[in-house]
């Protein structure tokens, strides 16, 4: 159930394109034909499905504070988290090179149609974003990391496939001159993003409410107010809002 929920969330709710607007360059440039969109979407799904679990292993056993303790107890104080970007991008570039070789070998027509955007997957913010989101959300296991990577790739695949199909249809439609091209594409993308936002409520209906003892809670609140903790919390929140704004 945990894997299914994570997959559903990464495909629909936390969609790379519609929720965080990552990978927009390739999303807009390679979505003029459905066949090209399918090829790029499959390549992105493959790369995310491989690099996210690989980067999870790097994060757990190399990058985190004290992660090198498995090598020697004297290395427990080392923190290599500052190397996250370098190692993540190195892993992604290696996998993208592998994908490029495979596509060029077995589908030269797709390789030519994708053009420069296939090697640019290595610096696609959606690919790196998948690994960084995996790290920031502290995914617990490599199995869940694999599920998240594949789900994120499938989400990108659905997004670019949908916009490519729509763009092929509206090519022969009567669209006002100023909105032709990227104008109408941005509008459709925004509407699709709003539609995908509706999936956010589908996983909140089954949450079990935890009963709270009101008397105990009231006593704790009163004690915190007497000790000045509630007032301190309000001051901290006020200062943070001032700094953010």
N, C-alpha and C positions, 0 to 999 in steps of 0.2 A: 504493500500500500504506500509506503514511503517513497519507493522508486516511481510509482505511478503518479503520485502527487507532484513530485519534483519534476518529472517529465512534462506533465500538463502545465505546470507553472512556467517552466522555461520556454515552452512552445507558444503559449497564448498570453499569459499574464505578464511575464518578464521578457517578452519578445525583444530580440536585439534591435530590430528596426523600429518597431512601433512604440516600445516602452522607453528605450534609451537612445534611439536614433543613431545607433552605431552602424558603420558599414554603408553609409548613405552614398558614398561616391560610386562604388560598384553597383549598388542597388539601383541608382538612377541611370548609370551608363550602360549596363548590360541587360536592361530589362525591356529592350525594344522588341525582342523576339522570344517566344516561349521556349524554343529549342535551346537558345543560348542561356536563358535563365535557368533552365533545368540543369545544364552542364555546370554552371557556376554554383548553383545551389547544392548540387551533389558534392562538388569539390569542397565547398565550405563546410558541409556536414561531415565529410570525411576528416578534414583537418581538425575541426573542433572535437570530434569524437576521439581522435588520437592524442592531440596536444593537451587537452584539459586533464585527463588522467596522468599523462607523463609529467606535466607541470605540478600536479598534486603530489606526486612522488618526490619531485625536486623540493617542493615547499616543505614537506613533512620531514624529509631525511637530510636536507642540505641547508635550506634557507632560514628556517625558523630559529629563534633563540634557543640554543642548547640542542639543536637537531643533530649535531655531529657527535653526540655522546655515544652513539652506536659504534663509532670508530675507535674512540679512546676516551676514558673519563676526563682526561686533561683538556679535551676540546669542548666541554660542556658550556664554557663561558663565551664561546664564539657566537656571534650573531651576524649572519650573512644575508639578512633580509634586504640590504641595499643592492644586492645583485639580482633581485627578482626580475626587473625589466630585461636585463641583459640575457639571463638564462632562459626566460620565457620566450623572448624573441628568437634566440638561437634555436630552441626546440621547434618553434613555429616555422622558421625559415627552412629547417631541415625537412620537415614534413611537406611543406609547399614545394620544395624542389623535387621530392619524390612524386607528388601528384602531377607536377608539370611533366616529368619524364614519362609517367604512365599515360597521361592524356595525349601527349605528342606521339607516343608509340601506337596506341590503339584507336585514337580518333583524331587524325590530323585536321579534319574539317572543323571540329569543335575547338581544337587548339588555335587554329587561325581565326575563328570567330571571336574567341575570348580575347585574343591579342595580349596587350600589355596588362590586362586586369588579372590574368591568371598568376603571373609572378608577383603582382601587387597584393595578393592575398597575404603574403608574408608580413606586410605592414598594414593590413586591414584592421581597423580599430575594433571591429566585431570579434575577430579572432583573439586578439590580445585581451579584449574586454572579457571574453569568456573565462580566461585563466585568472584575470584579476578579480572578477566577481567570485569565482570559486575560492580564491584566497581570502577575500574580505568576508565572505559568508561562512567561512570555516566549515566547509563540507567535511563530514566525519570520516568517510571511507572512500577508497578508490572506486568502488562500485557505484556509489552515489555521484562521484565526480564524472565517471563515464556516462551515467544517465543524464547528468546535467549538460555535458558536452554535446551528446547526441541530440538532446532536446533543444538546445540552443541552435544547433545546426539545422534541425528540422524547422524551427521557427523562422530562421532566415530563408530557408528553402521555400516555405509557404508564402512568405512575404514577397519575395522576388518573383515567384511563379504567378501569384495573384496579380501583381502590378503589370507583369508582362502580358498576361492574358487580357487585362483591361486596356492596356495601351494598344494592343493589336486591334481590339474592337473599336476604340474611339478614333482610330486613324482615319476611318471613313465617315466619322460623325461630323455634324455641323457645330463646330466649336468656335466661339468668338476669337478673332485674330490675336488679341493680346494674351489670351490664355493658352494658345497652342504650344505644344512642346512641354517644357519643364513646368510651366505655370499650372496647367491642368493636372500634371503628375503630382505636384506638391499638394494640390487641393485633395486629390483622391487619396494620397498617402495620409493626410491628416484625418480624413473621414474614416479610413481603415483603422487608423490608430484609435480613434474614438470607439469604433466597433470592437476592437480587441480589448479595450478597457472594460467592456461589459462582462468579460470572463472573470474579472477579479472577484466578483461576489459568489462565484460558484463553489469555492472551497471554504467559505466561511459559515455555511449553514449548518455543518455538522459538528461544530465546536461544542464541547461539553463545558457547561458553566460550573465553576467550582464554588460550592456554597461558602459564604463568608459569615462568620459569627459577628453580628453587628455590634454586640456589646463589647467584645474584645477589640474590634476595629476602632470603635469610638473611644475606648480607653487609650489605645495606642496613639490616636490622633491628638487627644487632649494632652497626653504626656509629651508628645513631640512639640506641641504648641507651647506648653509650659517651659520646656527646655530651650525653646527658640529655634528648633530644627526646621519647622515649617517656614518660619520667616527667613531663615538662611537659604532654604531651597528657592523661595520666591526671589530673593536677591540675586542668586546665581543665575536663575532663568532670565531675569531682567537684564543682567549684564551680558549674557550670551546673545540675547535678542538685539541689544544695542550694537554689539560687535558685528553680528551678521548683517544687520541693516545699515 
